[in-house]
Amino acid sequence: MLKDIANDPSIKPLIQKSQDLTCFIYNHSWALSIIRTETQNRELVRPAITKFATNFLALDSILKHQADLKRMTNTRRWTENYMKLNHKDREKANVVVGLINSQTYWRDVAGVTAIFGPLAKVLRMVDSDNKAEMGHLYEAMGRAKFMIKKKVGKGYKKWGIIIDKRWNNQLHQYIHAAGYFLNPKYQYANDVVNDDEVLNGFHRVGNRMVNDNETCLNINREAERFRLRTGAFGLNQF
């Protein structure tokens, strides 16, 4: 999913520009020393499981340290060391300063992090070995898509297609929908729990686990009581 987003023509050049910025800093000890002073030794780039996650985490970090980066290029140490650079490195430094002072660059970085931020939690849950996450993954993806749509507005359609393609083909499983259906936290607070996709996922998981019709009917009757909060499920305990 992150690879598809990172390879989008509107995102790929921004990632490259950001890599140019961070590479210059990490390739020059004096620049790295200045930014570490400004950030109180926080790193701009942190390694992640995939290079695509690393790229998006770097964009998020760059955005958070926008003020620190601007202060860095305005320090006396920056000016003194800039004057000692050879022609090639001075050109790279000019690119860095240009990016840091570009309103367009910061607007674009903010736009990308608006997409990545909500997805990050979902992808961490996918990578987790914690089975308890299963009942929350379906809801988390729905919430992530809602937050992205809220932040990017009319520009959501393109990203929604990419997200849904990967979610439907690789990440989404019937058991996630079943876990969502059976979680009282969502069942009694959200009408979406009872949409066709969720109910279909629940029934498919039940049919895979049980072979005889009578047990299936009993499960469906209990699920209906659970959904309508009748019988034992009507007690005020959820």
N, C-alpha and C positions, 0 to 999 in steps of 0.2 A: 504493500500500500504506500509506504513512504517512498519507495523507489519510483513508483508511478508518479507521485506528486513531485518528487525531486527532478524527474526528467521532463516535466512540463516546460514548454518553451518560455513561459513567463517566470518560472522559478529557477531553472538551471543557471542562467546568467547571474542571478542574484547570489546563488550559492558560490559561484566562482569568484565573484567580487569579494564576498565575505572571506573566502579562503585566502585570497590575495592579501586581505587586511591582516588576518591572523598569522599567516605565514611570514609576513614581513616582521611582525612583532616578535614571533618566536625564533626567527632567524637572526635577530639582532639583540644581543644580550642587554644592551643599554635601553632599548625600547621595552623589552620585557621587564627590566628592573623598574622602569617608570610606571608601567601599567600595574605592576604588582603593588607598588607603593600606593597608587590611586585606589586600587580595589581591595587593599588590606590583604594581599596575598591570595586572593581568589583567582582561579584560573578562568581564562576566557573559553578554552576548549577542554571538554572532558570526554574521554573515550566512552563509546557505547557498544552495544552488541553488534550493530551493523554500522557501516560507514554512513548510511543514509540517516540513521538516528543521530549519529555524531554531528552530521551537518545541521540538522534541525535544532539540536541542543545548542550548537554553537551560535546559531542565529538568535535563539532565545537569550543566551548569555550576552551576546553583543548588544542586544536591545536593552537588557537590564543595566549594562555598564556604559550606556550612551554618554552620560555625563562624565564618567571617568575617562573615557576615550578622548572626549573633547578637551578635558583638562590636560591630558597627557601631551597632546600636540601643542599646547600653549605654554608648556613649561620651558624654563631656560635650558634644562638638560636636553630637551628634544632639539631645540634650536642649535645648540652647540654641537651636538652629535650629527645633526643633519648637515651642517657645514663641512663635516669631515668625510661625508660619503662620496664615493665615486659617482660618475655620471649615471650609470645604470641604476644603482641603488637609490640615488636621489630621485630618479623618475618614479621608482616604486613608492618611495616615501610620499611623493606628490599625489600619487593615486590614493594612498591611504588617507591623507589629509583631505583630499577631495571628497572621498566617501563619507568621512566623519562629519564634514560640513554640508553634506547634501541632504536637503529635506526629502527629496524623492527617495533616496536610499533608505532613510529611516521609515518613511511611509510604507515602502515595499517590505521591509523586514517585519514591521508590525503586522502587515497583512498576512505574511506567511506564518508567523507565530500564532495568529488567530486561528489558523487551520490546524497547525501541529499541536498546540496546547491541549485542546479537548481530546485529541486522538491519543496523546501520550499515555494517559491513564489506562485507556482501553487496551493498548498494545502491551503495557506492563502486565495487565491482568491475563492477557493471552499467553504471555511468556511464563507466567507464574505456575508453579506446581501445586499451588493451594487450591484444592478441589472446592473449598467453600466459595471461591470466586465465581463458580459456575452459575449460581442463581442471580448474580449481579451483572454478568457480562452483557446480557441482552439489553438490560436497562441502561447500562453505561454507554453502549454504542448509540442507543436512541438519544440519550442526553447529549452525547458528544456532537451528533449531527445537528441537534437543535441549537446548541451553542455556536457551532460554526455558521449555521444559517443566520443566526441572530447577528453575528459579527460581520459577515461579509455581504449579507443582504442579497441583492440580485446576482451577485457573482457566484452564488452557491451552486448553481446547476452543474457547472463543469466539475467541481470538486465532489459533488454528490454522486455523480456518475462513477468517478474513480473509486470513491469509498464503497459504494454499493456493489460494484463489480468484485472487489476483493473480499468484502464481507460476505456476499452471497456465495461466492465460489470457493473460498478458502477458510474463512474464519467462522462463519455462522454454521451452527449445527442444531439439529432438532432438540438436543438435550439442553441447549442454552435457553431456548424458548420454553421448554418444560420447566426448567429451574426457575425461570422468571414467573411462570404461571403459578407455581407452588410456593412462591415466597410471599408470605402474608403482607410484608411491607409494601409490596407492589400490588398485590391482588386487591387489597381493600383501599387503595389510594389512587388507582389509575384505571380508567376505562379501557386503555389500550391493551391491558392484560388480556382482555377478552376479544381481541380482534382475530381475524381468520388465521393469520400467520402463527400467532401464539397458540391458539387452540389446535391447529394442525400439528404443530411441533409436539405439544403435549400428548395428543392421541397417537402419533407415530411412535413416540418413545414407549408409551404404554403397550402398543401392539407388538413391539419388538421384544418386550420383557415378558409378556404373557401369551401363552399359546391357546388357552381355551376361552370360548366365547363368554361363558358364565362369569369368569373372573374379570374379563374385560368390561362386561356390563356393570358389575359391582364397582369397579374402579371408576367408571364414568358416572355412576350414581353418586358416589362419594365426592367426586370432583365437582359435580353440580351442587351438592350441599355446601362444599367448601366455597365455591364461587358465590353462591347466594347467601352464605353465612347463616345457614339453618342447622338445626340439630345441635350437635356438640360444637359445631363451628360458630354457633350464634352466641356462645359465651364471650363475655367482654375480656378476652385475654390477649388479643392481638393489637 
